[in-house]
């Protein structure tokens, strides 16, 4: 019979008919190390590493490499730079900021950058002048007119000539990486792209 404070034995031990052996319980208990919380310093170092701007989006580096043709070190540098408010250009569309990124050789023919939209902001209807690829990094948006929601980690590709609008969901600021050939023609604003020129 199991004592009140004895741990539950694994199914294989019970199936072998050894479940009531007090000595076995004691031996198994001594083999199992006591559960401990990680040392505070280790926990603090881990949290600090995750919070660092350069590694913040490291889980998406493979997709970003595909988008921008840049290596992990170059991508880390971009996010370190993006943590500085001065590198962001305010777009003529309310609640929208852009940061240009110089892509690698495979992305050289495109305008590449990061786009921030305030939570709840709407990016008006626009027509793609070439292929546009968007990778959501943080937050989410609802595509108009499809109604589909794109969230962190989602890739949204729009062919040349297609058009749509989008609305950042209200819970959090939207941040996405974009690579677009030829820019976008935005109703009421003209042609825009992430590039500074």
Residue, then its C-alpha position, 0 to 999 in steps of 0.5 A: x500500500x502506498x504511503x500518503x507522501x510517496x510519489x506515484x510510480x510509473x505505469x511500467x513499475x505497477x505493471x511489473x507488480x512492484x507497486x507496493x514495495x516500500x523499499x522500491x519507493x524509497x530507492x526511486x525517490x533517491x534517484x530523482x533529483x529534487x526540483x529546484x528553480x534556476x539560480x537567480x543570476x542564470x534567470x536574469x541573464x536569460x531574460x536580459x538576452x531575450x530582451x536585447x533588441x538585436x536578438x528580439x526576433x531571432x526565431x524569425x531570422x530564417x524567414x528574414x534571411x529569405x526576405x532580405x538576403x542577409x545573414x544573422x549578424x546583419x539582421x541582429x544589427x538591423x534590430x539593434x538600429x531599429x531600437x533607436x527612434x531616430x532611424x524611423x521616418x514618419x510616413x505621410x499616413x497617420x500612425x505609420x513609420x518606415x525604416x529602410x534596409x539595404x538588402x543583400x544581392x538577391x533582394x537588391x531589386x526591391x525596396x526593403x524595410x521595416x514598417x510600424x503601425x500604431x495599434x488600431x491604425x489603418x493603412x489605406x487601400x493601395x495597389x502593389x506596383x510589383x511583388x510585395x512580401x510582408x513578414x509580420x514580426x509583432x502584433x497582427x493585422x486584418x487584411x481588407x477585403x479578405x478579413x484574414x488576420x496575419x500575426x507574428x510569423x505569418x508571411x503575406x505575399x501580394x502579386x503585382x497589380x493586386x490591391x488591399x488595405x489593412x488594419x492593425x489590431x488594437x491590442x499591440x503595435x504592428x511591426x512587419x518586415x517588407x520587401x516590395x518591387x516598385x513600391x505601392x500606390x496608396x489612394x490619396x497619397x501616391x507612391x510610397x516605399x520603405x526606401x528613403x528616396 
